Amino acid sequence: MEAVSIAATIELIKKAINVAKNLEEVEIKDALIASREALNEQREKNLLLSEKNQTLKTKLNILETKLKSRNRIKESIDCYEKITDDGKVFALCTQCWEANDLAVTLKKARGAVPSCPKCSNYYYNLQKNKYANLN
Ligand SMILES: [Zn+2]
């Protein structure tokens, strides 16, 4: 039952309880009070499930994004390559990716030898004009 309809049902039960009070029908009143409590419990459970659902959706989004970016990383001869939506290819550090799953983009160092800013590994044999981050 949705939260809105639960709230509407609770209102109806409250009205019915008032009618029962007037009629002094004790059994009906007790049953209605029990129904109201059950519905209130259900509403609490629904709220908790809603919150959990939202948390799981957020986690799923994060994982989908990670998976999507992971699928764009491919092994090449001298390094790993990340391909962006617009088709650009970036050279990534092999050591950081294989050891720690870190997609670290290589930087052009002094003397034009690309290196990893994280682990300082040098890449002497890269085809620099192939990579957007090394041009
Ligand atoms: Zn590295």
Residues whose N, C-alpha, C, O or C-beta is under 5 A from the ligand:
A	BS01	ZN	C93 Q95 C96 V104 C116 K118 C119 S120 N121
